[in-house]
Amino acid sequence: MQEMINKGGSVLEPATSTAKAEPEEDKLKSFTFKIYESELAQIRAIQDSLPKRDRISIHDFVLAAVKEKIGKMTKKSNSK
């Protein structure tokens, strides 16, 4: 019996049904991307044209643009 205990093993995970399974956490990822100076200057020009109270960071501007593009592409692919 001691030999079996020393051998070890794996613990069985409880069976989970797909209905009760929690969705996976949407983890925040970080990465670097490159952008041309001219494009960055265009973003800054847009920011400068807005009232100070309506300005958002370049980060938020790019995220909003990405989300908008994802929405358009998703809508386009769902309508086919």
Distance bins in CASP14 RR format, pairs under 12 A and 6 or more apart:
PFRMAT RR
TARGET T0000
AUTHOR 0000-0000-0000
RMODE 2
METHOD distances of the structure
MODEL  1
1 7 0 0 0 0 0 1 0 0 0 0 0
2 8 0 0 0 0 0 1 0 0 0 0 0
14 20 0 0 0 0 0 1 0 0 0 0 0
14 21 0 0 0 0 0 1 0 0 0 0 0
15 21 0 0 0 0 0 1 0 0 0 0 0
16 22 0 0 0 0 1 0 0 0 0 0 0
28 63 0 0 0 0 0 1 0 0 0 0 0
30 59 0 0 0 0 0 1 0 0 0 0 0
31 62 0 0 0 0 0 1 0 0 0 0 0
33 39 0 0 0 0 0 1 0 0 0 0 0
33 40 0 0 0 0 0 1 0 0 0 0 0
33 58 0 0 0 0 0 1 0 0 0 0 0
33 59 0 0 0 0 0 1 0 0 0 0 0
33 62 0 0 0 0 1 0 0 0 0 0 0
33 63 0 0 0 0 0 1 0 0 0 0 0
33 66 0 0 0 0 0 1 0 0 0 0 0
34 40 0 0 0 0 0 1 0 0 0 0 0
35 41 0 0 0 0 0 1 0 0 0 0 0
35 42 0 0 0 0 1 0 0 0 0 0 0
35 43 0 0 0 0 1 0 0 0 0 0 0
35 44 0 0 0 0 0 1 0 0 0 0 0
35 58 0 0 0 0 1 0 0 0 0 0 0
35 59 0 0 0 0 0 1 0 0 0 0 0
35 61 0 0 0 0 0 1 0 0 0 0 0
35 62 0 0 0 0 1 0 0 0 0 0 0
35 65 0 0 0 0 0 1 0 0 0 0 0
36 42 0 0 0 0 1 0 0 0 0 0 0
36 43 0 0 0 0 0 1 0 0 0 0 0
37 43 0 0 0 0 0 1 0 0 0 0 0
37 44 0 0 0 0 0 1 0 0 0 0 0
38 44 0 0 0 0 0 1 0 0 0 0 0
38 45 0 0 0 0 0 1 0 0 0 0 0
39 45 0 0 0 0 0 1 0 0 0 0 0
39 46 0 0 0 0 0 1 0 0 0 0 0
39 58 0 0 0 0 0 1 0 0 0 0 0
39 61 0 0 0 0 0 1 0 0 0 0 0
39 62 0 0 0 0 0 1 0 0 0 0 0
39 65 0 0 0 0 0 1 0 0 0 0 0
40 46 0 0 0 0 0 1 0 0 0 0 0
40 47 0 0 0 0 0 1 0 0 0 0 0
40 58 1 0 0 1 0 0 0 0 0 0 0
40 61 0 0 0 0 0 1 0 0 0 0 0
40 62 0 0 0 0 1 0 0 0 0 0 0
41 47 0 0 0 0 0 1 0 0 0 0 0
41 48 0 0 0 0 0 1 0 0 0 0 0
41 58 0 0 0 0 0 1 0 0 0 0 0
42 48 0 0 0 0 0 1 0 0 0 0 0
42 49 0 0 0 0 0 1 0 0 0 0 0
42 58 0 0 0 0 0 1 0 0 0 0 0
42 61 0 0 0 0 0 1 0 0 0 0 0
42 62 0 0 0 0 0 1 0 0 0 0 0
42 65 0 0 0 0 0 1 0 0 0 0 0
43 49 0 0 0 0 0 1 0 0 0 0 0
43 50 0 0 0 0 0 1 0 0 0 0 0
43 55 0 0 0 0 0 1 0 0 0 0 0
43 56 0 0 0 0 0 1 0 0 0 0 0
43 57 0 0 0 0 0 1 0 0 0 0 0
43 58 1 0 1 0 0 0 0 0 0 0 0
43 59 0 0 0 0 0 1 0 0 0 0 0
43 60 0 0 0 0 0 1 0 0 0 0 0
43 61 1 0 1 0 0 0 0 0 0 0 0
43 62 1 0 0 1 0 0 0 0 0 0 0
43 64 0 0 0 0 0 1 0 0 0 0 0
43 65 0 0 0 0 1 0 0 0 0 0 0
44 50 0 0 0 0 0 1 0 0 0 0 0
44 55 0 0 0 0 0 1 0 0 0 0 0
44 57 0 0 0 0 0 1 0 0 0 0 0
44 58 1 0 0 1 0 0 0 0 0 0 0
44 61 0 0 0 0 1 0 0 0 0 0 0
45 58 0 0 0 0 0 1 0 0 0 0 0
45 61 0 0 0 0 0 1 0 0 0 0 0
46 54 0 0 0 0 0 1 0 0 0 0 0
46 55 0 0 0 0 1 0 0 0 0 0 0
46 56 0 0 0 0 0 1 0 0 0 0 0
46 58 0 0 0 0 0 1 0 0 0 0 0
46 61 1 0 0 1 0 0 0 0 0 0 0
46 62 0 0 0 0 0 1 0 0 0 0 0
46 64 0 0 0 0 0 1 0 0 0 0 0
46 65 0 0 0 0 0 1 0 0 0 0 0
47 54 0 0 0 0 1 0 0 0 0 0 0
47 55 1 0 1 0 0 0 0 0 0 0 0
47 56 1 0 0 1 0 0 0 0 0 0 0
47 57 0 0 0 0 1 0 0 0 0 0 0
47 58 1 0 0 1 0 0 0 0 0 0 0
47 59 0 0 0 0 0 1 0 0 0 0 0
47 60 0 0 0 0 0 1 0 0 0 0 0
47 61 1 0 0 1 0 0 0 0 0 0 0
47 62 0 0 0 0 0 1 0 0 0 0 0
48 54 0 0 0 0 0 1 0 0 0 0 0
48 55 0 0 0 0 1 0 0 0 0 0 0
48 58 0 0 0 0 0 1 0 0 0 0 0
49 55 0 0 0 0 1 0 0 0 0 0 0
50 56 0 0 0 0 1 0 0 0 0 0 0
50 61 0 0 0 0 0 1 0 0 0 0 0
54 60 0 0 0 0 0 1 0 0 0 0 0
54 61 0 0 0 0 0 1 0 0 0 0 0
55 61 0 0 0 0 1 0 0 0 0 0 0
56 62 0 0 0 0 1 0 0 0 0 0 0
56 63 0 0 0 0 1 0 0 0 0 0 0
56 64 1 0 0 1 0 0 0 0 0 0 0
56 65 0 0 0 0 0 1 0 0 0 0 0
57 63 0 0 0 0 1 0 0 0 0 0 0
57 64 0 0 0 0 0 1 0 0 0 0 0
58 64 0 0 0 0 0 1 0 0 0 0 0
58 65 0 0 0 0 0 1 0 0 0 0 0
59 65 0 0 0 0 0 1 0 0 0 0 0
59 66 0 0 0 0 0 1 0 0 0 0 0
60 66 0 0 0 0 0 1 0 0 0 0 0
60 67 0 0 0 0 0 1 0 0 0 0 0
61 67 0 0 0 0 0 1 0 0 0 0 0
61 68 0 0 0 0 0 1 0 0 0 0 0
62 68 0 0 0 0 0 1 0 0 0 0 0
62 69 0 0 0 0 0 1 0 0 0 0 0
63 69 0 0 0 0 0 1 0 0 0 0 0
63 70 0 0 0 0 0 1 0 0 0 0 0
64 70 0 0 0 0 0 1 0 0 0 0 0
64 71 0 0 0 0 0 1 0 0 0 0 0
65 71 0 0 0 0 0 1 0 0 0 0 0
65 72 0 0 0 0 0 1 0 0 0 0 0
66 72 0 0 0 0 0 1 0 0 0 0 0
66 73 0 0 0 0 0 1 0 0 0 0 0
67 73 0 0 0 0 0 1 0 0 0 0 0
67 74 0 0 0 0 0 1 0 0 0 0 0
68 74 0 0 0 0 0 1 0 0 0 0 0
68 75 0 0 0 0 0 1 0 0 0 0 0
69 75 0 0 0 0 0 1 0 0 0 0 0
69 76 0 0 0 0 0 1 0 0 0 0 0
70 76 0 0 0 0 0 1 0 0 0 0 0
70 77 0 0 0 0 0 1 0 0 0 0 0
71 77 0 0 0 0 1 0 0 0 0 0 0
71 78 0 0 0 0 1 0 0 0 0 0 0
71 79 0 0 0 0 0 1 0 0 0 0 0
72 78 0 0 0 0 0 1 0 0 0 0 0
72 79 0 0 0 0 0 1 0 0 0 0 0
73 79 0 0 0 0 0 1 0 0 0 0 0
73 80 0 0 0 0 0 1 0 0 0 0 0
74 80 0 0 0 0 0 1 0 0 0 0 0
END
